């Protein structure tokens, strides 16, 4: 071997030579060159171990940019690294040194000379923070290749020699195949855990877990020779993990028992010394290792043969899509054939190793075949479930009771599943199908429960709709005519409809397998829903109580007992009518103030009547009792808040609003009554004045002249009425003269006005004329005649004036006492004239009425 004591260029040195000699000078020089003494605790030590010629040095050179000597493949495979070499990792922070250990299982040392391998491995575990275990991917599971026996010995001796130290074990899987890392990593971790559990431990560490001493990591790298670029890329990514490796969360972030950098050299020398003096580091015999390797090869060969078997491939493919008849027998035959071939080829190897590897092969084969078996059971379960659903639905549609149909279908199709499982049973595997069967039973029960829940929900919903339809309209009608018996009627209605609905629901539930508790909950829920409908409707009506109060007041105030509109003639007692209507409205408010479904007495009506209808007595009572306003509260006595729809304060506010909005109707009625009384007084006064005028005219014998004049004038005016009314329809509606005419009358009539003032006789005549005109004004309804214009009014008055005056005179003359002498009797021609006047008046009135109707129709057309 070429002697390489120190390489200054890359700061590397041989720490321990092939004979086990520790190079003190070399390590001191290396520590000085890399200034390790100045690092304190901020440094890390990495080492690598593994089989000879497994590419350890190549990995380190690419990973840490070192220049360890690598094997030349063209010169043959031989030992390259002897002893232990140490170098500084270039570009890694904090300062990191790496040790390249001599490969294990080397041809140069022979089968029996393996003590140095164990010593170097133990030294690496004792000194390093991170230990890389290099291994081939295809060697995973082999005892020697995976260094498992070596690790077992190292774990035991390390605990006995050193205090606990947290070390990171990173398994580097080389030449990774298509097998996912997720499948390889659990195997390694399980092997390490088994080694740890099997190692005898001192009393202090009997219960100490593996994680207390080691942190296990697994990485995989592609083949350097076949995929060099990918290998370099993966190594570059792995290199990033060694930056700040001792920081919290790093690869060695939880290390313990770190020696300061200045004492590293001395500590390493003492550790190696203790290891060299230990005589107990011996490994199992080489024969066991050979048996292990060979049995592993045979097992892998049989496993590969099984996976490539055409029968298995066809069986696996068929199991993915549907049930396979005779699946259990076919799979059992294939497994038995593979295991039989293994037994025949591994007969002469160590029995313990052979049995262990057979068991492992059997587990691998069963693990490979189990997904297909699970797929078959999945098809069986899903098919059985679908058949159950169809049969169950058909039974329900056929009128069978729900509980009977569910029980019969469940028993029938669970038995069908058991028959199908017997066909898929594998004797060699003895897999437990109870979980699949339980899953099927849970699915069936879940389907039954879901169908039952849907049916019950549909049933409940239908009865709720019935209850709502039965209660909503009648309750609204009862609130519309609310009185002292309203809530009693509502309670009776609720009880009747609820009992009817409960009877129907109970009858419908008899077909379901429900316990008394569930049945009671559904019935109680329906009863509560019915109450909720009442309460919802009551609160809805309470929200528009003012509208209902106004409607009730309007009906009672504006219409009499026969529902006829009131005519305010002056004889009605408005005060009494108003109070009666308000009392009924206040009863409505008291009914809507609270929900009374419990038939409990309350004093809401009394409080409202005392506080709102008779405020004076209420104020006196408050003053005498020194109590507060009964409506100055947010709750009613003996009424819970949940049953309160209108609080006392709200009642007071709503009543004030109601009084304000209905006050106008009362005021209008009083005004109409006053106007009617005034009109009646005017008519009475004008009638008395007309009597006086008639007596004066009668004494002056003017009436016959007026009658004869009327007869001629009415004859002349009557044909002109119709055309005059038609013309008046086109005139203005303003019957008053224009302002300029009024001013002209005042100026031009000034002299006449002064003449009247100088002669009192004119005043008497004017007074008599005023009485006559006033009486005629009232009888002719002068303002009404001018509604259609001045011309229409004049024409109408001209046809009615004389008949009206004569009619007044006739009525006034009737009550006069009959004369005892012939001088007091009216002349014959006067009597005849009066009759003629009456006939003419009738004709004139008829014509005038017809003209007016025609005129109104004409206006509407326009």
ChimeraX attribute file (.defattr): number of C-alpha atoms within 10 A of each C-alpha:
attribute: neighborCount
match mode: 1-to-1
recipient: residues
	/A:1	7
	/A:2	5
	/A:3	7
	/A:4	11
	/A:5	15
	/A:6	20
	/A:7	15
	/A:8	12
	/A:9	7
	/A:10	15
	/A:11	21
	/A:12	28
	/A:13	25
	/A:14	25
	/A:15	26
	/A:16	22
	/A:17	17
	/A:18	13
	/A:19	9
	/A:20	17
	/A:21	13
	/A:22	19
	/A:23	16
	/A:24	15
	/A:25	13
	/A:26	19
	/A:27	24
	/A:28	15
	/A:29	16
	/A:30	22
	/A:31	20
	/A:32	13
	/A:33	14
	/A:34	18
	/A:35	13
	/A:36	23
	/A:37	17
	/A:38	14
	/A:39	14
	/A:40	13
	/A:41	15
	/A:42	17
	/A:43	22
	/A:44	25
	/A:45	19
	/A:46	24
	/A:47	25
	/A:48	28
	/A:49	27
	/A:50	27
	/A:51	21
	/A:52	22
	/A:53	21
	/A:54	18
	/A:55	18
	/A:56	27
	/A:57	26
	/A:58	18
	/A:59	23
	/A:60	23
	/A:61	16
	/A:62	15
	/A:63	20
	/A:64	21
	/A:65	18
	/A:66	21
	/A:67	17
	/A:68	23
	/A:69	13
	/A:70	16
	/A:71	19
	/A:72	10
	/A:73	9
	/A:74	6
	/A:75	7
	/A:76	8
	/A:77	11
	/A:78	14
	/A:79	18
	/A:80	17
	/A:81	23
	/A:82	17
	/A:83	20
	/A:84	25
	/A:85	24
	/A:86	25
	/A:87	30
	/A:88	25
	/A:89	26
	/A:90	16
	/A:91	11
	/A:92	19
	/A:93	15
	/A:94	18
	/A:95	19
	/A:96	23
	/A:97	24
	/A:98	22
	/A:99	27
	/A:100	25
	/A:101	27
	/A:102	29
	/A:103	25
	/A:104	24
	/A:105	19
	/A:106	17
	/A:107	10
	/A:108	9
	/A:109	14
	/A:110	9
	/A:111	12
	/A:112	10
	/A:113	12
	/A:114	16
	/A:115	16
	/A:116	19
	/A:117	22
	/A:118	20
	/A:119	20
	/A:120	24
	/A:121	25
	/A:122	22
	/A:123	23
	/A:124	25
	/A:125	27
	/A:126	24
	/A:127	23
	/A:128	24
	/A:129	27
	/A:130	28
	/A:131	25
	/A:132	25
	/A:133	20
	/A:134	25
	/A:135	24
	/A:136	21
	/A:137	21
	/A:138	14
	/A:139	16
	/A:140	17
	/A:141	20
	/A:142	18
	/A:143	18
	/A:144	21
	/A:145	23
	/A:146	22
	/A:147	21
	/A:148	18
	/A:149	17
	/A:150	22
	/A:151	19
	/A:152	20
	/A:153	19
	/A:154	22
	/A:155	18
	/A:156	18
	/A:157	19
	/A:158	18
	/A:159	18
	/A:160	13
	/A:161	13
	/A:162	10
	/A:163	11
	/A:164	16
	/A:165	21
	/A:166	23
	/A:167	25
	/A:168	24
	/A:169	22
	/A:170	19
	/A:171	23
	/A:172	22
	/A:173	24
	/A:174	23
	/A:175	20
	/A:176	18
	/A:177	15
	/A:178	6
	/A:179	10
	/A:180	10
	/A:181	15
	/A:182	9
	/A:183	9
	/A:184	18
	/A:185	17
	/A:186	12
	/A:187	13
	/A:188	19
	/A:189	15
	/A:190	11
	/A:191	15
	/A:192	17
	/A:193	14
	/A:194	14
	/A:195	18
	/A:196	18
	/A:197	16
	/A:198	11
	/A:199	17
	/A:200	15
	/A:201	17
	/A:202	11
	/A:203	8
	/A:204	7
	/A:205	12
	/A:206	11
	/A:207	10
	/A:208	13
	/A:209	12
	/A:210	16
	/A:211	12
	/A:212	13
	/A:213	18
	/A:214	20
	/A:215	17
	/A:216	18
	/A:217	17
	/A:218	18
	/A:219	16
	/A:220	24
	/A:221	22
	/A:222	21
	/A:223	18
	/A:224	16
	/A:225	9
	/A:226	10
	/A:227	12
	/A:228	12
	/A:229	13
	/A:230	14
	/A:231	21
	/A:232	18
	/A:233	13
	/A:234	16
	/A:235	19
	/A:236	14
	/A:237	12
	/A:238	15
	/A:239	16
	/A:240	12
	/A:241	12
	/A:242	22
	/A:243	17
	/A:244	21
	/A:245	22
	/A:246	20
	/A:247	14
	/A:248	11
	/A:249	10
	/A:250	14
	/A:251	23
	/A:252	24
	/A:253	16
	/A:254	19
	/A:255	21
	/A:256	14
	/A:257	9
	/A:258	17
	/A:259	16
	/A:260	17
	/A:261	19
	/A:262	16
	/A:263	12
	/A:264	17
	/A:265	17
	/A:266	13
	/A:267	15
	/A:268	19
	/A:269	15
	/A:270	11
	/A:271	16
	/A:272	21
	/A:273	15
	/A:274	12
	/A:275	21
	/A:276	17
	/A:277	8
	/A:278	11
	/A:279	8
	/A:280	10
	/A:281	19
	/A:282	13
	/A:283	14
	/A:284	9
	/A:285	10
	/A:286	12
	/A:287	12
	/A:288	16
	/A:289	18
	/A:290	16
	/A:291	20
	/A:292	22
	/A:293	20
	/A:294	18
	/A:295	27
	/A:296	23
	/A:297	15
	/A:298	20
	/A:299	27
	/A:300	16
	/A:301	13
	/A:302	19
	/A:303	21
	/A:304	12
	/A:305	12
	/A:306	20
	/A:307	14
	/A:308	11
	/A:309	12
	/A:310	11
	/A:311	14
	/A:312	17
	/A:313	13
	/A:314	10
	/A:315	16
	/A:316	20
	/A:317	12
	/A:318	16
	/A:319	22
	/A:320	17
	/A:321	11
	/A:322	15
	/A:323	18
	/A:324	18
	/A:325	13
	/A:326	13
	/A:327	22
	/A:328	20
	/A:329	15
	/A:330	16
	/A:331	24
	/A:332	18
	/A:333	13
	/A:334	15
	/A:335	20
	/A:336	12
	/A:337	12
	/A:338	19
	/A:339	19
	/A:340	12
	/A:341	13
	/A:342	21
	/A:343	16
	/A:344	9
	/A:345	12
	/A:346	21
	/A:347	12
	/A:348	10
	/A:349	17
	/A:350	16
	/A:351	12
	/A:352	12
	/A:353	20
	/A:354	23
	/A:355	16
	/A:356	14
	/A:357	25
	/A:358	21
	/A:359	14
	/A:360	15
	/A:361	22
	/A:362	20
	/A:363	13
	/A:364	15
	/A:365	21
	/A:366	18
	/A:367	12
	/A:368	14
	/A:369	19
	/A:370	14
	/A:371	14
	/A:372	19
	/A:373	22
	/A:374	17
	/A:375	18
	/A:376	25
	/A:377	23
	/A:378	18
	/A:379	18
	/A:380	23
	/A:381	22
	/A:382	13
	/A:383	14
	/A:384	19
	/A:385	21
	/A:386	12
	/A:387	12
	/A:388	20
	/A:389	17
	/A:390	11
	/A:391	18
	/A:392	23
	/A:393	15
	/A:394	13
	/A:395	18
	/A:396	15
	/A:397	10
	/A:398	10
	/A:399	9
	/A:400	14
	/A:401	15
	/A:402	21
	/A:403	16
	/A:404	14
	/A:405	19
	/A:406	26
	/A:407	13
	/A:408	13
	/A:409	19
	/A:410	20
	/A:411	11
	/A:412	11
	/A:413	19
	/A:414	18
	/A:415	11
	/A:416	14
	/A:417	19
	/A:418	13
	/A:419	11
	/A:420	18
	/A:421	19
	/A:422	12
	/A:423	14
	/A:424	23
	/A:425	21
	/A:426	19
	/A:427	12
	/A:428	15
	/A:429	18
	/A:430	8
	/A:431	13
	/A:432	9
	/A:433	14
	/A:434	9
	/A:435	9
	/A:436	17
	/A:437	18
	/A:438	11
	/A:439	13
	/A:440	21
	/A:441	18
	/A:442	12
	/A:443	15
	/A:444	22
	/A:445	14
	/A:446	12
	/A:447	17
	/A:448	20
	/A:449	13
	/A:450	12
	/A:451	15
	/A:452	17
	/A:453	12
	/A:454	12
	/A:455	14
	/A:456	17
	/A:457	13
	/A:458	12
	/A:459	14
	/A:460	18
	/A:461	13
	/A:462	13
	/A:463	19
	/A:464	19
	/A:465	12
	/A:466	14
	/A:467	22
	/A:468	18
	/A:469	12
	/A:470	16
	/A:471	21
	/A:472	16
	/A:473	11
	/A:474	14
	/A:475	21
	/A:476	16
	/A:477	11
	/A:478	15
	/A:479	21
	/A:480	17
	/A:481	12
	/A:482	20
	/A:483	19
	/A:484	12
	/A:485	11
	/A:486	20
	/A:487	22
	/A:488	15
	/A:489	14
	/A:490	19
	/A:491	17
	/A:492	13
	/A:493	15
	/A:494	22
	/A:495	15
	/A:496	11
	/A:497	18
	/A:498	23
	/A:499	12
	/A:500	12
	/A:501	20
	/A:502	17
	/A:503	11
	/A:504	12
	/A:505	20
	/A:506	14
	/A:507	10
	/A:508	13
	/A:509	16
	/A:510	13
	/A:511	13
	/A:512	16
	/A:513	16
	/A:514	12
	/A:515	8
	/A:516	9
	/A:517	8
	/A:518	11
	/A:519	17
	/A:520	13
	/A:521	11
	/A:522	19
	/A:523	19
	/A:524	13
	/A:525	14
	/A:526	21
	/A:527	21
	/A:528	13
	/A:529	16
	/A:530	26
	/A:531	20
	/A:532	13
	/A:533	20
	/A:534	22
	/A:535	18
	/A:536	13
	/A:537	18
	/A:538	21
	/A:539	20
	/A:540	13
	/A:541	19
	/A:542	21
	/A:543	14
	/A:544	11
	/A:545	22
	/A:546	19
	/A:547	13
	/A:548	20
	/A:549	24
	/A:550	18
	/A:551	15
	/A:552	19
	/A:553	25
	/A:554	14
	/A:555	16
	/A:556	20
	/A:557	22
	/A:558	20
	/A:559	14
	/A:560	13
	/A:561	9
	/A:562	7
	/A:563	10
	/A:564	10
	/A:565	12
	/A:566	15
	/A:567	14
	/A:568	19
	/A:569	13
	/A:570	17
	/A:571	10
	/A:572	14
	/A:573	10
	/A:574	17
	/A:575	10
	/A:576	11
	/A:577	16
	/A:578	18
	/A:579	14
	/A:580	15
	/A:581	19
	/A:582	24
	/A:583	15
	/A:584	17
	/A:585	25
	/A:586	22
	/A:587	20
	/A:588	25
	/A:589	25
	/A:590	23
	/A:591	23
	/A:592	26
	/A:593	24
	/A:594	25
	/A:595	20
	/A:596	20
	/A:597	16
	/A:598	9
	/A:599	10
	/A:600	8
	/A:601	9
	/A:602	14
	/A:603	12
	/A:604	20
	/A:605	17
	/A:606	12
	/A:607	17
	/A:608	22
	/A:609	16
	/A:610	17
	/A:611	20
	/A:612	19
	/A:613	16
	/A:614	11
	/A:615	13
	/A:616	12
	/A:617	12
	/A:618	18
	/A:619	16
	/A:620	11
	/A:621	16
	/A:622	15
	/A:623	12
	/A:624	9
	/A:625	9
	/A:626	9
	/A:627	10
	/A:628	12
	/A:629	15
	/A:630	15
	/A:631	19
	/A:632	13
	/A:633	13
	/A:634	12
	/A:635	17
	/A:636	21
	/A:637	10
	/A:638	11
	/A:639	17
	/A:640	11
	/A:641	14
	/A:642	8
	/A:643	16
	/A:644	18
	/A:645	20
	/A:646	25
	/A:647	18
	/A:648	23
	/A:649	15
	/A:650	16
	/A:651	20
	/A:652	17
	/A:653	13
	/A:654	17
	/A:655	20
	/A:656	12
	/A:657	12
	/A:658	19
	/A:659	13
	/A:660	10
	/A:661	12
	/A:662	17
	/A:663	11
	/A:664	11
	/A:665	15
	/A:666	16
	/A:667	12
	/A:668	11
	/A:669	19
	/A:670	18
	/A:671	13
	/A:672	16
	/A:673	19
	/A:674	15
	/A:675	15
	/A:676	16
	/A:677	15
	/A:678	13
	/A:679	13
	/A:680	14
	/A:681	12
	/A:682	15
	/A:683	15
	/A:684	12
	/A:685	14
	/A:686	20
	/A:687	21
	/A:688	14
	/A:689	17
	/A:690	23
	/A:691	17
	/A:692	15
	/A:693	18
	/A:694	22
	/A:695	15
	/A:696	14
	/A:697	14
	/A:698	15
	/A:699	10
	/A:700	9
	/A:701	12
	/A:702	12
	/A:703	19
	/A:704	18
	/A:705	11
	/A:706	16
	/A:707	22
	/A:708	15
	/A:709	12
	/A:710	22
	/A:711	18
	/A:712	10
	/A:713	14
	/A:714	21
	/A:715	13
	/A:716	12
	/A:717	15
	/A:718	16
	/A:719	11
	/A:720	12
	/A:721	22
	/A:722	21
	/A:723	12
	/A:724	19
	/A:725	24
	/A:726	19
	/A:727	15
	/A:728	21
	/A:729	20
	/A:730	13
	/A:731	14
	/A:732	14
	/A:733	16
	/A:734	12
	/A:735	19
	/A:736	12
	/A:737	9
	/A:738	9
	/A:739	8
	/A:740	8
	/A:741	11
	/A:742	11
	/A:743	11
	/A:744	10
	/A:745	10
	/A:746	11
	/A:747	10
	/A:748	10
	/A:749	11
	/A:750	10
	/A:751	11
	/A:752	10
	/A:753	11
	/A:754	10
	/A:755	11
	/A:756	15
	/A:757	12
	/A:758	11
	/A:759	10
	/A:760	11
	/A:761	11
	/A:762	13
	/A:763	13
	/A:764	12
	/A:765	11
	/A:766	13
	/A:767	12
	/A:768	17
	/A:769	13
	/A:770	13
	/A:771	20
	/A:772	20
	/A:773	15
	/A:774	19
	/A:775	25
	/A:776	21
	/A:777	15
	/A:778	15
	/A:779	18
	/A:780	17
	/A:781	12
	/A:782	16
	/A:783	13
	/A:784	9
	/A:785	19
	/A:786	22
	/A:787	14
	/A:788	23
	/A:789	20
	/A:790	20
	/A:791	22
	/A:792	30
	/A:793	22
	/A:794	18
	/A:795	23
	/A:796	26
	/A:797	19
	/A:798	17
	/A:799	24
	/A:800	20
	/A:801	18
	/A:802	22
	/A:803	24
	/A:804	19
	/A:805	20
	/A:806	20
	/A:807	17
	/A:808	18
	/A:809	20
	/A:810	16
	/A:811	14
	/A:812	18
	/A:813	14
	/A:814	9
	/A:815	8
	/A:816	9
	/A:817	8
	/A:818	10
	/A:819	10
	/A:820	8
	/A:821	7
	/A:822	8
	/A:823	8
	/A:824	10
	/A:825	11
	/A:826	12
	/A:827	12
	/A:828	9
	/A:829	10
	/A:830	16
	/A:831	13
	/A:832	12
	/A:833	20
	/A:834	20
	/A:835	14
	/A:836	16
	/A:837	23
	/A:838	18
	/A:839	14
	/A:840	18
	/A:841	23
	/A:842	14
	/A:843	15
	/A:844	21
	/A:845	17
	/A:846	12
	/A:847	18
	/A:848	22
	/A:849	13
	/A:850	14
	/A:851	20
	/A:852	20
	/A:853	12
	/A:854	14
	/A:855	21
	/A:856	16
	/A:857	11
	/A:858	12
	/A:859	13
	/A:860	7
	/A:861	7
	/A:862	7
